[in-house]
Amino acid sequence: VKQRQQRGIKNNMKDDDDGGEDVIVYAGEANKKNKSPQQKNETKKNIRREKSKMPKTGNLPDIHWRAIPMEHLRAHPSFCPLPHPSTIKHLTSLEDVRLFRQDSWQWDALHDGRCTTSQACAALGLLEQKAGHELGIPRSLRRGGTGAYHRLKGVALR
């Protein structure tokens, strides 16, 4: 009993139900709210929902985790920016297509109907589940070939 009193907080309030004995309230229990079992279940469900929104592992990478914003990259002294696509009025040679940024519609139009290195693995089926497992490709990189199919079925610019 003395050990319990040392760990707890002694409350000298007398109550008719306890026969005038001292009431000991433990520090962990003093801060808890009196909730009904239904409220406790709702709280647990809300906690589970919050946890399920942000999985710590899985097949989908968090592309924003540790991502450096483009504004920061463009501010770096070693960064050589490509011109804005709207400033390119005409191409003097075929090599000038390298001036288009990857986030422009021109870049997408140039890559439609072409098998580029970024699509080759998926187009060959190397990123399918069974092949990826055999090749030791991480699960986060395994995907079907539908993206490559849609890129390749487009009409290539000539």
C-alpha positions as CSV (number, residue, x, y, z in Angstrom):
1,V,0.0,0.0,0.0
2,K,2.9,2.4,0.8
3,Q,4.4,1.8,-2.7
4,R,1.1,2.6,-4.3
5,Q,0.8,5.8,-2.3
6,Q,4.4,6.8,-3.3
7,R,3.6,6.3,-7.0
8,G,0.2,7.9,-6.9
9,I,-1.3,11.2,-5.8
10,K,-3.0,11.1,-2.4
11,N,-6.4,12.7,-2.4
12,N,-7.9,13.5,1.0
13,M,-11.4,14.2,-0.2
14,K,-13.9,12.1,1.7
15,D,-16.6,10.4,-0.2
16,D,-19.6,8.5,1.3
17,D,-18.9,5.5,-1.0
18,D,-15.4,4.8,0.1
19,G,-16.1,4.9,3.9
20,G,-13.8,7.9,4.6
21,E,-10.6,6.2,3.3
22,D,-8.0,8.1,1.3
23,V,-8.4,8.0,-2.5
24,I,-5.3,7.4,-4.5
25,V,-5.3,8.7,-8.1
26,Y,-2.4,7.6,-10.3
27,A,-0.7,10.3,-12.4
28,G,-1.5,8.5,-15.7
29,E,-5.2,8.2,-14.8
30,A,-5.5,11.7,-13.5
31,N,-5.3,13.2,-17.1
32,K,-7.7,10.6,-18.7
33,K,-11.1,11.8,-19.6
34,N,-14.1,9.6,-18.6
35,K,-15.2,8.3,-22.0
36,S,-17.8,5.8,-22.8
37,P,-16.7,2.6,-24.6
38,Q,-18.3,3.9,-27.8
39,Q,-16.3,7.1,-27.6
40,K,-13.1,5.1,-27.0
41,N,-13.8,2.9,-30.1
42,E,-14.4,6.1,-32.2
43,T,-11.1,7.5,-31.0
44,K,-9.3,4.3,-31.9
45,K,-10.9,4.3,-35.4
46,N,-9.9,7.9,-36.0
47,I,-6.3,7.1,-35.0
48,R,-6.3,4.1,-37.4
49,R,-7.7,6.3,-40.2
50,E,-4.9,8.8,-39.7
51,K,-2.2,6.1,-39.7
52,S,-3.7,4.5,-42.9
53,K,-3.5,7.8,-44.8
54,M,0.3,8.0,-44.7
55,P,1.7,4.5,-45.1
56,K,5.4,4.2,-44.1
57,T,6.1,1.4,-46.6
58,G,4.5,0.2,-49.7
59,N,4.7,0.0,-53.5
60,L,4.0,3.7,-54.1
61,P,7.0,6.1,-53.4
62,D,6.4,9.4,-51.7
63,I,7.7,11.7,-54.4
64,H,7.6,14.8,-52.2
65,W,9.8,13.3,-49.5
66,R,13.2,15.1,-49.6
67,A,12.3,16.5,-52.9
68,I,14.1,19.7,-53.8
69,P,11.7,22.3,-55.3
70,M,12.6,23.6,-58.8
71,E,12.9,27.1,-57.5
72,H,15.7,26.0,-55.3
73,L,17.4,24.2,-58.1
74,R,17.1,27.1,-60.4
75,A,18.7,29.4,-57.8
76,H,21.8,27.3,-57.6
77,P,24.9,28.9,-59.2
78,S,25.7,25.8,-61.3
79,F,22.2,25.5,-62.7
80,C,22.0,26.2,-66.5
81,P,18.3,26.7,-67.2
82,L,16.7,25.7,-70.4
83,P,14.7,28.5,-72.1
84,H,11.0,28.7,-71.4
85,P,9.2,26.8,-74.2
86,S,7.2,29.9,-75.2
87,T,10.4,31.8,-76.0
88,I,11.5,29.2,-78.6
89,K,10.0,30.5,-81.9
90,H,11.7,28.2,-84.4
91,L,14.2,25.4,-84.5
92,T,17.4,25.9,-86.6
93,S,18.3,22.2,-86.5
94,L,17.0,18.9,-85.3
95,E,19.3,19.1,-82.4
96,D,17.4,22.1,-81.0
97,V,14.7,19.8,-79.7
98,R,16.9,19.3,-76.7
99,L,16.0,22.8,-75.5
100,F,12.5,21.8,-74.5
101,R,11.9,21.2,-70.8
102,Q,10.4,17.9,-69.7
103,D,7.4,19.6,-68.2
104,S,6.4,21.1,-71.6
105,W,3.8,19.8,-74.0
106,Q,6.5,20.0,-76.7
107,W,8.6,17.4,-74.9
108,D,5.6,15.1,-74.6
109,A,4.8,15.5,-78.3
110,L,8.4,14.7,-79.3
111,H,8.3,11.5,-77.2
112,D,5.0,10.1,-78.3
113,G,5.3,7.0,-80.4
114,R,9.0,6.6,-79.6
115,C,10.6,3.9,-77.4
116,T,13.0,5.9,-75.2
117,T,15.3,4.5,-72.5
118,S,12.8,5.4,-69.8
119,Q,10.1,3.2,-71.4
120,A,12.3,0.4,-72.7
121,C,12.3,-1.8,-69.6
122,A,8.5,-1.5,-69.2
123,A,8.0,-2.2,-72.9
124,L,10.1,-5.3,-72.8
125,G,8.1,-6.6,-69.7
126,L,11.1,-6.5,-67.4
127,L,9.1,-4.5,-64.8
128,E,6.2,-7.0,-64.6
129,Q,5.7,-8.6,-61.2
130,K,7.2,-12.1,-62.0
131,A,10.1,-10.8,-64.1
132,G,10.9,-8.0,-61.6
133,H,11.0,-10.6,-58.8
134,E,13.3,-12.8,-60.7
135,L,15.6,-9.9,-61.7
136,G,15.6,-8.5,-58.1
137,I,14.0,-5.2,-59.1
138,P,12.5,-3.4,-56.0
139,R,8.8,-3.7,-55.7
140,S,8.4,0.1,-55.8
141,L,9.8,0.1,-59.4
142,R,7.8,-2.8,-60.7
143,R,4.9,-1.8,-62.8
144,G,3.1,-3.1,-65.9
145,G,3.7,-2.0,-69.4
146,T,0.6,0.0,-69.8
147,G,2.4,3.4,-69.6
148,A,4.9,2.2,-72.3
149,Y,2.0,0.9,-74.4
150,H,0.2,4.2,-74.3
151,R,3.4,6.1,-75.1
152,L,4.3,3.7,-78.0
153,K,0.8,3.6,-79.6
154,G,0.9,7.4,-80.2
155,V,1.9,8.8,-83.6
156,A,5.6,9.9,-83.7
157,L,6.5,13.2,-85.2
158,R,8.5,12.9,-88.3
